[in-house]
Amino acid sequence: MTPTRLATGFPTLLDRFFEGDVMDWANSNYSSTNTSLPRVNIRENSDEFTIEVAAPGMKKEDFYINLENDQLTVSSEVNESENENERYLRREYSFQSFQRTFNIAENVINGEKISAAYNDGILKISLPKKDEVKPRPPKQISIK
């Protein structure tokens, strides 16, 4: 039984949400420095999915975003140069390198229109939905 399931063994609403076939947000996490990985938020509206990666203190040039088949990979590798005149006495934060991979359904996402922006410590990746999967407003049909 997963920790998010109720004591009765029934899945919670959150369990059912992430079991959907439309978008598999299972991810693969990797940090070569045994440091914490950037946290992500994933949102959806009628036009797109948005992945927000919290990575303060980085530059947009530090990120690599790759879409291959049905996997979107966000990674970063920062080579910090050490100053010979100083050394760390304590170092509790570092995002020297990481990788997060998200499985996406290619039949839902328009891969040609994926975009990304980095602002105020947040990397925002927009994954537009294909027109055929967007919800359509109801159509009024006239009676003759």
N, CA, C and O atoms as CSV, one atom per row, in Angstrom:
chain,resi,resn,atom,element,x,y,z
A,1,MET,N,N,0.849,-1.166,0.000
A,1,MET,CA,C,0.000,0.000,0.000
A,1,MET,C,C,0.895,1.231,0.000
A,1,MET,O,O,1.813,1.332,0.815
A,2,THR,N,N,0.629,2.187,-0.929
A,2,THR,CA,C,1.430,3.396,-0.994
A,2,THR,C,C,1.058,4.324,0.142
A,2,THR,O,O,-0.060,4.251,0.653
A,3,PRO,N,N,1.982,5.210,0.557
A,3,PRO,CA,C,1.711,6.099,1.680
A,3,PRO,C,C,0.537,7.041,1.426
A,3,PRO,O,O,-0.071,7.523,2.382
A,4,THR,N,N,0.202,7.316,0.165
A,4,THR,CA,C,-0.890,8.245,-0.107
A,4,THR,C,C,-2.241,7.562,-0.096
A,4,THR,O,O,-3.267,8.232,-0.217
A,5,ARG,N,N,-2.270,6.275,0.044
A,5,ARG,CA,C,-3.546,5.558,0.080
A,5,ARG,C,C,-4.128,5.579,1.477
A,5,ARG,O,O,-3.412,5.588,2.479
A,6,LEU,N,N,-5.426,5.584,1.509
A,6,LEU,CA,C,-6.116,5.567,2.789
A,6,LEU,C,C,-5.889,4.235,3.488
A,6,LEU,O,O,-5.510,3.253,2.850
A,7,ALA,N,N,-6.114,4.201,4.775
A,7,ALA,CA,C,-5.909,2.980,5.554
A,7,ALA,C,C,-6.785,1.841,5.047
A,7,ALA,O,O,-6.473,0.673,5.279
A,8,THR,N,N,-7.871,2.166,4.362
A,8,THR,CA,C,-8.775,1.136,3.848
A,8,THR,C,C,-8.230,0.452,2.605
A,8,THR,O,O,-8.767,-0.566,2.168
A,9,GLY,N,N,-7.159,1.012,2.029
A,9,GLY,CA,C,-6.589,0.423,0.824
A,9,GLY,C,C,-7.150,1.024,-0.448
A,9,GLY,O,O,-6.699,0.673,-1.538
A,10,PHE,N,N,-8.129,1.927,-0.344
A,10,PHE,CA,C,-8.693,2.560,-1.526
A,10,PHE,C,C,-7.786,3.695,-1.973
A,10,PHE,O,O,-7.249,4.424,-1.139
A,11,PRO,N,N,-7.609,3.852,-3.279
A,11,PRO,CA,C,-6.742,4.931,-3.736
A,11,PRO,C,C,-7.386,6.286,-3.466
A,11,PRO,O,O,-8.605,6.442,-3.540
A,12,THR,N,N,-6.540,7.257,-3.153
A,12,THR,CA,C,-7.029,8.610,-2.962
A,12,THR,C,C,-7.207,9.260,-4.333
A,12,THR,O,O,-6.813,8.691,-5.351
A,13,LEU,N,N,-7.790,10.430,-4.356
A,13,LEU,CA,C,-7.970,11.164,-5.595
A,13,LEU,C,C,-6.627,11.444,-6.248
A,13,LEU,O,O,-6.511,11.384,-7.472
A,14,LEU,N,N,-5.597,11.754,-5.440
A,14,LEU,CA,C,-4.273,12.018,-5.974
A,14,LEU,C,C,-3.699,10.785,-6.670
A,14,LEU,O,O,-3.087,10.908,-7.731
A,15,ASP,N,N,-3.887,9.601,-6.090
A,15,ASP,CA,C,-3.420,8.369,-6.731
A,15,ASP,C,C,-4.071,8.200,-8.102
A,15,ASP,O,O,-3.392,7.897,-9.082
A,16,ARG,N,N,-5.381,8.396,-8.167
A,16,ARG,CA,C,-6.102,8.204,-9.425
A,16,ARG,C,C,-5.683,9.228,-10.471
A,16,ARG,O,O,-5.633,8.911,-11.659
A,17,PHE,N,N,-5.379,10.464,-10.041
A,17,PHE,CA,C,-4.973,11.499,-10.974
A,17,PHE,C,C,-3.698,11.116,-11.709
A,17,PHE,O,O,-3.614,11.288,-12.925
A,18,PHE,N,N,-2.711,10.605,-10.999
A,18,PHE,CA,C,-1.434,10.282,-11.610
A,18,PHE,C,C,-1.418,8.912,-12.294
A,18,PHE,O,O,-0.398,8.533,-12.869
A,19,GLU,N,N,-2.515,8.169,-12.246
A,19,GLU,CA,C,-2.583,6.888,-12.937
A,19,GLU,C,C,-3.141,7.029,-14.346
A,19,GLU,O,O,-3.270,6.031,-15.054
A,20,GLY,N,N,-3.475,8.246,-14.769
A,20,GLY,CA,C,-4.108,8.477,-16.068
A,20,GLY,C,C,-3.217,8.100,-17.235
A,20,GLY,O,O,-1.991,8.084,-17.122
A,21,ASP,N,N,-3.856,7.795,-18.364
A,21,ASP,CA,C,-3.140,7.404,-19.570
A,21,ASP,C,C,-2.704,8.602,-20.401
A,21,ASP,O,O,-1.795,8.480,-21.222
A,22,VAL,N,N,-3.332,9.753,-20.205
A,22,VAL,CA,C,-3.040,10.900,-21.049
A,22,VAL,C,C,-1.622,11.390,-20.856
A,22,VAL,O,O,-0.929,11.663,-21.836
A,23,MET,N,N,-1.174,11.507,-19.621
A,23,MET,CA,C,0.145,12.050,-19.348
A,23,MET,C,C,0.788,11.250,-18.226
A,23,MET,O,O,0.278,11.216,-17.106
A,24,ASP,N,N,1.894,10.615,-18.527
A,24,ASP,CA,C,2.618,9.870,-17.494
A,24,ASP,C,C,3.726,10.764,-16.967
A,24,ASP,O,O,4.732,10.959,-17.649
A,25,TRP,N,N,3.563,11.318,-15.758
A,25,TRP,CA,C,4.540,12.234,-15.200
A,25,TRP,C,C,5.553,11.512,-14.310
A,25,TRP,O,O,6.209,12.157,-13.493
A,26,ALA,N,N,5.695,10.219,-14.444
A,26,ALA,CA,C,6.740,9.517,-13.699
A,26,ALA,C,C,8.068,10.132,-14.118
A,26,ALA,O,O,8.258,10.465,-15.287
A,27,ASN,N,N,8.971,10.281,-13.183
A,27,ASN,CA,C,10.225,10.917,-13.565
A,27,ASN,C,C,11.403,10.132,-13.039
A,27,ASN,O,O,11.304,9.335,-12.106
A,28,SER,N,N,12.511,10.396,-13.677
A,28,SER,CA,C,13.770,9.792,-13.273
A,28,SER,C,C,14.631,10.913,-12.727
A,28,SER,O,O,14.829,11.926,-13.397
A,29,ASN,N,N,15.143,10.745,-11.526
A,29,ASN,CA,C,15.915,11.799,-10.879
A,29,ASN,C,C,17.365,11.391,-10.765
A,29,ASN,O,O,17.675,10.228,-10.509
A,30,TYR,N,N,18.256,12.353,-10.956
A,30,TYR,CA,C,19.680,12.052,-10.891
A,30,TYR,C,C,20.423,13.295,-10.426
A,30,TYR,O,O,20.215,14.381,-10.967
A,31,SER,N,N,21.269,13.148,-9.452
A,31,SER,CA,C,22.169,14.214,-9.035
A,31,SER,C,C,23.525,13.579,-8.765
A,31,SER,O,O,23.657,12.712,-7.901
A,32,SER,N,N,24.514,14.014,-9.502
A,32,SER,CA,C,25.835,13.391,-9.366
A,32,SER,C,C,26.572,13.837,-8.113
A,32,SER,O,O,27.610,13.268,-7.775
A,33,THR,N,N,26.058,14.837,-7.423
A,33,THR,CA,C,26.777,15.358,-6.265
A,33,THR,C,C,26.102,15.019,-4.952
A,33,THR,O,O,26.478,15.566,-3.916
A,34,ASN,N,N,25.115,14.132,-4.961
A,34,ASN,CA,C,24.359,13.770,-3.765
A,34,ASN,C,C,23.754,14.982,-3.082
A,34,ASN,O,O,23.612,15.005,-1.860
A,35,THR,N,N,23.398,15.985,-3.865
A,35,THR,CA,C,22.730,17.162,-3.337
A,35,THR,C,C,21.260,17.070,-3.697
A,35,THR,O,O,20.838,16.166,-4.418
A,36,SER,N,N,20.498,18.001,-3.196
A,36,SER,CA,C,19.075,17.971,-3.483
A,36,SER,C,C,18.820,18.331,-4.935
A,36,SER,O,O,19.563,19.098,-5.547
A,37,LEU,N,N,17.758,17.762,-5.465
A,37,LEU,CA,C,17.352,18.057,-6.826
A,37,LEU,C,C,16.383,19.215,-6.822
A,37,LEU,O,O,15.659,19.403,-5.844
A,38,PRO,N,N,16.349,19.996,-7.883
A,38,PRO,CA,C,15.357,21.061,-7.958
A,38,PRO,C,C,13.942,20.469,-7.919
A,38,PRO,O,O,13.664,19.445,-8.544
A,39,ARG,N,N,13.073,21.124,-7.185
A,39,ARG,CA,C,11.671,20.714,-7.100
A,39,ARG,C,C,10.931,21.193,-8.340
A,39,ARG,O,O,11.322,22.174,-8.972
A,40,VAL,N,N,9.860,20.490,-8.680
A,40,VAL,CA,C,9.068,20.869,-9.850
A,40,VAL,C,C,7.591,21.005,-9.485
A,40,VAL,O,O,7.091,20.345,-8.574
A,41,ASN,N,N,6.920,21.870,-10.215
A,41,ASN,CA,C,5.467,21.971,-10.222
A,41,ASN,C,C,5.024,21.649,-11.633
A,41,ASN,O,O,5.666,22.062,-12.599
A,42,ILE,N,N,3.931,20.915,-11.758
A,42,ILE,CA,C,3.377,20.593,-13.075
A,42,ILE,C,C,1.933,21.039,-13.074
A,42,ILE,O,O,1.136,20.615,-12.237
A,43,ARG,N,N,1.601,21.909,-14.032
A,43,ARG,CA,C,0.247,22.440,-14.129
A,43,ARG,C,C,-0.327,22.134,-15.510
A,43,ARG,O,O,0.397,21.860,-16.467
A,44,GLU,N,N,-1.649,22.191,-15.571
A,44,GLU,CA,C,-2.347,21.971,-16.840
A,44,GLU,C,C,-3.475,22.977,-16.958
A,44,GLU,O,O,-4.163,23.270,-15.980
A,45,ASN,N,N,-3.662,23.503,-18.158
A,45,ASN,CA,C,-4.861,24.249,-18.487
A,45,ASN,C,C,-5.376,23.709,-19.812
A,45,ASN,O,O,-4.867,22.699,-20.299
A,46,SER,N,N,-6.358,24.346,-20.398
A,46,SER,CA,C,-6.967,23.786,-21.608
A,46,SER,C,C,-6.026,23.797,-22.803
A,46,SER,O,O,-6.236,23.040,-23.750
A,47,ASP,N,N,-4.981,24.645,-22.783
A,47,ASP,CA,C,-4.082,24.758,-23.931
A,47,ASP,C,C,-2.737,24.079,-23.777
A,47,ASP,O,O,-2.104,23.730,-24.773
A,48,GLU,N,N,-2.282,23.881,-22.525
A,48,GLU,CA,C,-0.921,23.375,-22.356
A,48,GLU,C,C,-0.701,22.770,-20.975
A,48,GLU,O,O,-1.498,22.938,-20.052
A,49,PHE,N,N,0.425,22.055,-20.880
A,49,PHE,CA,C,0.985,21.630,-19.606
A,49,PHE,C,C,2.186,22.542,-19.359
A,49,PHE,O,O,2.855,22.963,-20.302
A,50,THR,N,N,2.454,22.840,-18.106
A,50,THR,CA,C,3.601,23.678,-17.758
A,50,THR,C,C,4.392,22.983,-16.660
A,50,THR,O,O,3.835,22.565,-15.645
A,51,ILE,N,N,5.696,22.866,-16.876
A,51,ILE,CA,C,6.601,22.335,-15.862
A,51,ILE,C,C,7.421,23.514,-15.359
A,51,ILE,O,O,8.049,24.226,-16.144
A,52,GLU,N,N,7.411,23.716,-14.044
A,52,GLU,CA,C,8.213,24.766,-13.430
A,52,GLU,C,C,9.280,24.096,-12.564
A,52,GLU,O,O,8.961,23.305,-11.677
A,53,VAL,N,N,10.545,24.418,-12.827
A,53,VAL,CA,C,11.672,23.841,-12.108
A,53,VAL,C,C,12.305,24.941,-11.249
A,53,VAL,O,O,12.767,25.954,-11.775
A,54,ALA,N,N,12.324,24.738,-9.924
A,54,ALA,CA,C,12.914,25.726,-9.020
A,54,ALA,C,C,14.422,25.522,-8.984
A,54,ALA,O,O,14.908,24.524,-8.450
A,55,ALA,N,N,15.151,26.463,-9.547
A,55,ALA,CA,C,16.610,26.373,-9.589
A,55,ALA,C,C,17.213,27.763,-9.452
A,55,ALA,O,O,17.773,28.295,-10.411
A,56,PRO,N,N,17.103,28.355,-8.263
A,56,PRO,CA,C,17.644,29.700,-8.071
A,56,PRO,C,C,19.168,29.718,-8.153
A,56,PRO,O,O,19.837,28.730,-7.850
A,57,GLY,N,N,19.692,30.858,-8.566
A,57,GLY,CA,C,21.141,31.033,-8.609
A,57,GLY,C,C,21.796,30.498,-9.860
A,57,GLY,O,O,23.020,30.534,-9.983
A,58,MET,N,N,21.006,30.005,-10.786
A,58,MET,CA,C,21.574,29.475,-12.026
A,58,MET,C,C,21.348,30.476,-13.146
A,58,MET,O,O,20.642,31.469,-12.972
A,59,LYS,N,N,21.951,30.209,-14.292
A,59,LYS,CA,C,21.747,31.026,-15.487
A,59,LYS,C,C,21.070,30.159,-16.540
A,59,LYS,O,O,21.183,28.933,-16.510
A,60,LYS,N,N,20.373,30.791,-17.460
A,60,LYS,CA,C,19.664,30.011,-18.481
A,60,LYS,C,C,20.624,29.156,-19.303
A,60,LYS,O,O,20.233,28.113,-19.828
A,61,GLU,N,N,21.867,29.590,-19.417
A,61,GLU,CA,C,22.857,28.817,-20.179
A,61,GLU,C,C,23.254,27.524,-19.469
A,61,GLU,O,O,23.868,26.649,-20.080
A,62,ASP,N,N,22.911,27.393,-18.182
A,62,ASP,CA,C,23.267,26.204,-17.411
A,62,ASP,C,C,22.352,25.016,-17.696
A,62,ASP,O,O,22.685,23.886,-17.337
A,63,PHE,N,N,21.202,25.251,-18.336
A,63,PHE,CA,C,20.199,24.211,-18.540
A,63,PHE,C,C,20.277,23.605,-19.934
A,63,PHE,O,O,20.639,24.266,-20.907
A,64,TYR,N,N,19.926,22.331,-19.994
A,64,TYR,CA,C,19.762,21.613,-21.257
A,64,TYR,C,C,18.401,20.947,-21.214
A,64,TYR,O,O,18.076,20.248,-20.254
A,65,ILE,N,N,17.602,21.163,-22.256
A,65,ILE,CA,C,16.279,20.553,-22.339
A,65,ILE,C,C,16.243,19.762,-23.633
A,65,ILE,O,O,16.548,20.288,-24.703
A,66,ASN,N,N,15.871,18.499,-23.529
A,66,ASN,CA,C,15.900,17.601,-24.679
A,66,ASN,C,C,14.596,16.813,-24.746
A,66,ASN,O,O,14.126,16.295,-23.733
A,67,LEU,N,N,14.020,16.725,-25.926
A,67,LEU,CA,C,12.842,15.889,-26.156
A,67,LEU,C,C,13.241,14.787,-27.114
A,67,LEU,O,O,13.622,15.043,-28.257
A,68,GLU,N,N,13.149,13.560,-26.635
A,68,GLU,CA,C,13.477,12.412,-27.477
A,68,GLU,C,C,12.402,11.361,-27.288
A,68,GLU,O,O,12.165,10.884,-26.178
A,69,ASN,N,N,11.756,11.007,-28.387
A,69,ASN,CA,C,10.616,10.094,-28.371
A,69,ASN,C,C,9.574,10.635,-27.393
A,69,ASN,O,O,9.034,11.715,-27.635
A,70,ASP,N,N,9.279,9.958,-26.338
A,70,ASP,CA,C,8.259,10.429,-25.398
A,70,ASP,C,C,8.872,10.838,-24.063
A,70,ASP,O,O,8.198,10.785,-23.035
A,71,GLN,N,N,10.138,11.246,-24.063
A,71,GLN,CA,C,10.799,11.662,-22.825
A,71,GLN,C,C,11.350,13.081,-22.946
A,71,GLN,O,O,12.106,13.398,-23.864
A,72,LEU,N,N,10.949,13.927,-21.991
A,72,LEU,CA,C,11.475,15.277,-21.886
A,72,LEU,C,C,12.486,15.262,-20.752
A,72,LEU,O,O,12.141,14.924,-19.619
A,73,THR,N,N,13.727,15.623,-21.041
A,73,THR,CA,C,14.783,15.608,-20.043
A,73,THR,C,C,15.267,17.030,-19.800
A,73,THR,O,O,15.590,17.762,-20.736
A,74,VAL,N,N,15.309,17.406,-18.527
A,74,VAL,CA,C,15.848,18.696,-18.101
A,74,VAL,C,C,17.106,18.375,-17.304
A,74,VAL,O,O,17.060,17.610,-16.340
A,75,SER,N,N,18.225,18.960,-17.709
A,75,SER,CA,C,19.468,18.687,-16.994
A,75,SER,C,C,20.297,19.955,-16.899
A,75,SER,O,O,20.052,20.948,-17.585
A,76,SER,N,N,21.282,19.882,-16.027
A,76,SER,CA,C,22.192,21.005,-15.856
A,76,SER,C,C,23.524,20.470,-15.366
A,76,SER,O,O,23.592,19.504,-14.606
A,77,GLU,N,N,24.575,21.122,-15.823
A,77,GLU,CA,C,25.908,20.810,-15.317
A,77,GLU,C,C,26.660,22.111,-15.185
A,77,GLU,O,O,26.948,22.782,-16.176
A,78,VAL,N,N,26.976,22.462,-13.958
A,78,VAL,CA,C,27.674,23.704,-13.675
A,78,VAL,C,C,29.035,23.354,-13.110
A,78,VAL,O,O,29.138,22.662,-12.097
A,79,ASN,N,N,30.068,23.827,-13.761
A,79,ASN,CA,C,31.429,23.609,-13.266
A,79,ASN,C,C,31.855,24.849,-12.500
A,79,ASN,O,O,32.174,25.880,-13.092
A,80,GLU,N,N,31.856,24.740,-11.181
A,80,GLU,CA,C,32.264,25.866,-10.346
A,80,GLU,C,C,33.774,25.845,-10.203
A,80,GLU,O,O,34.363,24.832,-9.826
A,81,SER,N,N,34.384,26.962,-10.505
A,81,SER,CA,C,35.834,27.033,-10.331
A,81,SER,C,C,36.134,27.449,-8.903
A,81,SER,O,O,35.525,28.375,-8.369
A,82,GLU,N,N,37.056,26.767,-8.308
A,82,GLU,CA,C,37.446,27.046,-6.924
A,82,GLU,C,C,38.472,28.172,-6.918
A,82,GLU,O,O,39.382,28.199,-7.746
A,83,ASN,N,N,38.322,29.075,-6.002
A,83,ASN,CA,C,39.272,30.159,-5.828
A,83,ASN,C,C,40.409,29.649,-4.940
A,83,ASN,O,O,40.155,29.084,-3.876
A,84,GLU,N,N,41.642,29.842,-5.359
A,84,GLU,CA,C,42.794,29.341,-4.600
A,84,GLU,C,C,42.936,30.034,-3.249
A,84,GLU,O,O,43.543,29.482,-2.332
A,85,ASN,N,N,42.380,31.243,-3.117
A,85,ASN,CA,C,42.535,32.018,-1.889
A,85,ASN,C,C,41.463,31.728,-0.851
A,85,ASN,O,O,41.515,32.280,0.248
A,86,GLU,N,N,40.511,30.896,-1.161
A,86,GLU,CA,C,39.455,30.587,-0.196
A,86,GLU,C,C,39.004,29.146,-0.344
A,86,GLU,O,O,39.210,28.512,-1.379
A,87,ARG,N,N,38.393,28.653,0.699
A,87,ARG,CA,C,37.868,27.297,0.675
A,87,ARG,C,C,36.560,27.286,1.468
A,87,ARG,O,O,36.319,28.156,2.305
A,88,TYR,N,N,35.739,26.305,1.194
A,88,TYR,CA,C,34.471,26.171,1.903
A,88,TYR,C,C,34.711,25.526,3.266
A,88,TYR,O,O,35.387,24.501,3.355
A,89,LEU,N,N,34.173,26.106,4.307
A,89,LEU,CA,C,34.185,25.484,5.619
A,89,LEU,C,C,32.934,24.642,5.805
A,89,LEU,O,O,32.941,23.646,6.529
A,90,ARG,N,N,31.873,25.049,5.150
A,90,ARG,CA,C,30.613,24.301,5.164
A,90,ARG,C,C,29.890,24.609,3.866
A,90,ARG,O,O,29.803,25.766,3.454
A,91,ARG,N,N,29.373,23.574,3.223
A,91,ARG,CA,C,28.668,23.752,1.951
A,91,ARG,C,C,27.408,22.914,2.002
A,91,ARG,O,O,27.471,21.685,1.976
A,92,GLU,N,N,26.244,23.586,2.075
A,92,GLU,CA,C,24.979,22.880,2.231
A,92,GLU,C,C,24.110,22.924,0.988
A,92,GLU,O,O,23.127,22.186,0.913
A,93,TYR,N,N,24.426,23.741,0.031
A,93,TYR,CA,C,23.607,23.774,-1.174
A,93,TYR,C,C,24.489,23.759,-2.413
A,93,TYR,O,O,25.571,24.345,-2.457
A,94,SER,N,N,23.978,23.067,-3.403
A,94,SER,CA,C,24.695,22.991,-4.662
A,94,SER,C,C,23.805,22.305,-5.680
A,94,SER,O,O,23.184,21.283,-5.387
A,95,PHE,N,N,23.746,22.858,-6.853
A,95,PHE,CA,C,23.063,22.226,-7.979
A,95,PHE,C,C,24.073,22.073,-9.101
A,95,PHE,O,O,23.843,22.527,-10.222
A,96,GLN,N,N,25.194,21.431,-8.797
A,96,GLN,CA,C,26.253,21.332,-9.789
A,96,GLN,C,C,25.825,20.550,-11.018
A,96,GLN,O,O,26.129,20.947,-12.143
A,97,SER,N,N,25.130,19.456,-10.817
A,97,SER,CA,C,24.584,18.739,-11.961
A,97,SER,C,C,23.370,17.941,-11.505
A,97,SER,O,O,23.339,17.377,-10.411
A,98,PHE,N,N,22.373,17.915,-12.384
A,98,PHE,CA,C,21.173,17.134,-12.111
A,98,PHE,C,C,20.517,16.772,-13.425
A,98,PHE,O,O,20.826,17.335,-14.476
A,99,GLN,N,N,19.607,15.823,-13.341
A,99,GLN,CA,C,18.812,15.425,-14.502
A,99,GLN,C,C,17.442,14.998,-14.017
A,99,GLN,O,O,17.334,14.214,-13.074
A,100,ARG,N,N,16.401,15.501,-14.644
A,100,ARG,CA,C,15.030,15.081,-14.357
A,100,ARG,C,C,14.410,14.723,-15.695
A,100,ARG,O,O,14.507,15.482,-16.660
A,101,THR,N,N,13.780,13.573,-15.744
A,101,THR,CA,C,13.164,13.095,-16.977
A,101,THR,C,C,11.685,12.872,-16.746
A,101,THR,O,O,11.280,12.286,-15.742
A,102,PHE,N,N,10.872,13.348,-17.696
A,102,PHE,CA,C,9.427,13.217,-17.622
A,102,PHE,C,C,8.929,12.495,-18.856
A,102,PHE,O,O,9.294,12.845,-19.978
A,103,ASN,N,N,8.096,11.486,-18.651
A,103,ASN,CA,C,7.490,10.776,-19.768
A,103,ASN,C,C,6.238,11.530,-20.193
A,103,ASN,O,O,5.358,11.810,-19.379
A,104,ILE,N,N,6.174,11.854,-21.479
A,104,ILE,CA,C,5.010,12.567,-21.993
A,104,ILE,C,C,4.411,11.780,-23.147
A,104,ILE,O,O,5.098,10.999,-23.805
A,105,ALA,N,N,3.132,11.994,-23.381
A,105,ALA,CA,C,2.442,11.321,-24.480
A,105,ALA,C,C,2.577,12.186,-25.731
A,105,ALA,O,O,2.015,13.280,-25.793
A,106,GLU,N,N,3.323,11.700,-26.730
A,106,GLU,CA,C,3.550,12.476,-27.946
A,106,GLU,C,C,2.266,12.763,-28.701
A,106,GLU,O,O,2.183,13.750,-29.432
A,107,ASN,N,N,1.248,11.900,-28.530
A,107,ASN,CA,C,-0.004,12.133,-29.248
A,107,ASN,C,C,-0.818,13.252,-28.593
A,107,ASN,O,O,-1.866,13.631,-29.116
A,108,VAL,N,N,-0.356,13.786,-27.457
A,108,VAL,CA,C,-1.042,14.869,-26.752
A,108,VAL,C,C,-0.276,16.183,-26.879
A,108,VAL,O,O,-0.893,17.241,-27.001
A,109,ILE,N,N,1.039,16.137,-26.854
A,109,ILE,CA,C,1.889,17.329,-26.853
A,109,ILE,C,C,2.380,17.655,-28.253
A,109,ILE,O,O,2.763,16.763,-29.009
A,110,ASN,N,N,2.367,18.936,-28.594
A,110,ASN,CA,C,2.926,19.409,-29.854
A,110,ASN,C,C,4.406,19.697,-29.627
A,110,ASN,O,O,4.769,20.794,-29.201
A,111,GLY,N,N,5.249,18.730,-29.907
A,111,GLY,CA,C,6.681,18.822,-29.634
A,111,GLY,C,C,7.384,19.950,-30.367
A,111,GLY,O,O,8.414,20.436,-29.898
A,112,GLU,N,N,6.856,20.378,-31.502
A,112,GLU,CA,C,7.470,21.453,-32.279
A,112,GLU,C,C,7.292,22.820,-31.621
A,112,GLU,O,O,8.018,23.758,-31.948
A,113,LYS,N,N,6.347,22.945,-30.708
A,113,LYS,CA,C,6.043,24.243,-30.110
A,113,LYS,C,C,6.425,24.332,-28.628
A,113,LYS,O,O,6.014,25.272,-27.948
A,114,ILE,N,N,7.202,23.375,-28.118
A,114,ILE,CA,C,7.651,23.439,-26.726
A,114,ILE,C,C,8.594,24.631,-26.584
A,114,ILE,O,O,9.467,24.857,-27.423
A,115,SER,N,N,8.398,25.385,-25.506
A,115,SER,CA,C,9.265,26.545,-25.266
A,115,SER,C,C,9.674,26.570,-23.793
A,115,SER,O,O,9.060,25.914,-22.951
A,116,ALA,N,N,10.722,27.340,-23.502
A,116,ALA,CA,C,11.207,27.434,-22.128
A,116,ALA,C,C,11.728,28.837,-21.873
A,116,ALA,O,O,12.233,29.510,-22.772
A,117,ALA,N,N,11.588,29.263,-20.607
A,117,ALA,CA,C,12.118,30.560,-20.179
A,117,ALA,C,C,12.609,30.412,-18.740
A,117,ALA,O,O,12.049,29.642,-17.961
A,118,TYR,N,N,13.651,31.151,-18.401
A,118,TYR,CA,C,14.193,31.139,-17.041
A,118,TYR,C,C,14.118,32.553,-16.497
A,118,TYR,O,O,14.683,33.482,-17.074
A,119,ASN,N,N,13.408,32.713,-15.368
A,119,ASN,CA,C,13.220,34.038,-14.783
A,119,ASN,C,C,13.041,33.901,-13.276
A,119,ASN,O,O,12.277,33.053,-12.815
A,120,ASP,N,N,13.738,34.727,-12.513
A,120,ASP,CA,C,13.617,34.755,-11.052
A,120,ASP,C,C,13.798,33.382,-10.404
A,120,ASP,O,O,13.084,33.044,-9.460
A,121,GLY,N,N,14.744,32.593,-10.905
A,121,GLY,CA,C,15.063,31.307,-10.297
A,121,GLY,C,C,14.150,30.165,-10.684
A,121,GLY,O,O,14.284,29.067,-10.143
A,122,ILE,N,N,13.222,30.390,-11.606
A,122,ILE,CA,C,12.279,29.361,-12.046
A,122,ILE,C,C,12.455,29.120,-13.542
A,122,ILE,O,O,12.350,30.047,-14.345
A,123,LEU,N,N,12.724,27.867,-13.907
A,123,LEU,CA,C,12.743,27.459,-15.311
A,123,LEU,C,C,11.337,27.000,-15.645
A,123,LEU,O,O,10.848,26.038,-15.054
A,124,LYS,N,N,10.677,27.669,-16.582
A,124,LYS,CA,C,9.303,27.347,-16.949
A,124,LYS,C,C,9.298,26.755,-18.363
A,124,LYS,O,O,9.733,27.397,-19.319
A,125,ILE,N,N,8.798,25.519,-18.475
A,125,ILE,CA,C,8.738,24.825,-19.759
A,125,ILE,C,C,7.267,24.682,-20.137
A,125,ILE,O,O,6.485,24.091,-19.392
A,126,SER,N,N,6.895,25.223,-21.290
A,126,SER,CA,C,5.516,25.152,-21.774
A,126,SER,C,C,5.407,24.046,-22.808
A,126,SER,O,O,6.149,24.025,-23.790
A,127,LEU,N,N,4.474,23.125,-22.579
A,127,LEU,CA,C,4.246,22.001,-23.478
A,127,LEU,C,C,2.829,22.150,-24.054
A,127,LEU,O,O,1.862,21.682,-23.454
A,128,PRO,N,N,2.713,22.801,-25.217
A,128,PRO,CA,C,1.380,23.023,-25.792
A,128,PRO,C,C,0.714,21.710,-26.211
A,128,PRO,O,O,1.365,20.790,-26.704
A,129,LYS,N,N,-0.586,21.655,-26.001
A,129,LYS,CA,C,-1.356,20.485,-26.419
A,129,LYS,C,C,-1.637,20.573,-27.911
A,129,LYS,O,O,-1.744,21.668,-28.463
A,130,LYS,N,N,-1.756,19.433,-28.559
A,130,LYS,CA,C,-2.165,19.402,-29.951
A,130,LYS,C,C,-3.614,19.870,-30.037
A,130,LYS,O,O,-4.407,19.648,-29.122
A,131,ASP,N,N,-3.944,20.516,-31.144
A,131,ASP,CA,C,-5.292,21.062,-31.303
A,131,ASP,C,C,-6.371,20.001,-31.155
A,131,ASP,O,O,-7.439,20.280,-30.608
A,132,GLU,N,N,-6.114,18.807,-31.626
A,132,GLU,CA,C,-7.150,17.763,-31.602
A,132,GLU,C,C,-7.472,17.246,-30.200
A,132,GLU,O,O,-8.491,16.581,-30.019
A,133,VAL,N,N,-6.633,17.533,-29.208
A,133,VAL,CA,C,-6.926,17.084,-27.841
A,133,VAL,C,C,-7.399,18.211,-26.927
A,133,VAL,O,O,-7.766,17.967,-25.778
A,134,LYS,N,N,-7.390,19.441,-27.433
A,134,LYS,CA,C,-7.876,20.564,-26.633
A,134,LYS,C,C,-9.392,20.477,-26.510
A,134,LYS,O,O,-10.068,20.077,-27.458
A,135,PRO,N,N,-9.929,20.847,-25.357
A,135,PRO,CA,C,-11.384,20.845,-25.203
A,135,PRO,C,C,-12.006,21.881,-26.133
A,135,PRO,O,O,-11.472,22.976,-26.314
A,136,ARG,N,N,-13.140,21.515,-26.715
A,136,ARG,CA,C,-13.837,22.428,-27.620
A,136,ARG,C,C,-15.108,22.930,-26.953
A,136,ARG,O,O,-15.768,22.196,-26.216
A,137,PRO,N,N,-15.446,24.191,-27.218
A,137,PRO,CA,C,-16.687,24.694,-26.633
A,137,PRO,C,C,-17.884,23.999,-27.272
A,137,PRO,O,O,-17.802,23.521,-28.403
A,138,PRO,N,N,-18.999,23.945,-26.539
A,138,PRO,CA,C,-20.194,23.319,-27.114
A,138,PRO,C,C,-20.653,24.084,-28.351
A,138,PRO,O,O,-20.536,25.307,-28.422
A,139,LYS,N,N,-21.172,23.346,-29.315
A,139,LYS,CA,C,-21.645,23.944,-30.559
A,139,LYS,C,C,-23.170,23.915,-30.547
A,139,LYS,O,O,-23.796,22.876,-30.335
A,140,GLN,N,N,-23.739,25.085,-30.780
A,140,GLN,CA,C,-25.197,25.178,-30.850
A,140,GLN,C,C,-25.633,24.754,-32.238
A,140,GLN,O,O,-25.140,25.274,-33.239
A,141,ILE,N,N,-26.541,23.824,-32.295
A,141,ILE,CA,C,-27.033,23.313,-33.571
A,141,ILE,C,C,-28.451,23.832,-33.754
A,141,ILE,O,O,-29.334,23.635,-32.920
A,142,SER,N,N,-28.626,24.506,-34.887
A,142,SER,CA,C,-29.966,25.054,-35.154
A,142,SER,C,C,-30.870,23.973,-35.710
A,142,SER,O,O,-30.427,23.022,-36.354
A,143,ILE,N,N,-32.145,24.153,-35.438
A,143,ILE,CA,C,-33.155,23.199,-35.911
A,143,ILE,C,C,-33.850,23.821,-37.112
A,143,ILE,O,O,-34.270,24.977,-37.060
A,144,LYS,N,N,-33.975,23.049,-38.208
A,144,LYS,CA,C,-34.618,23.561,-39.417
A,144,LYS,C,C,-36.075,23.219,-39.430
A,144,LYS,O,O,-36.782,23.570,-40.375
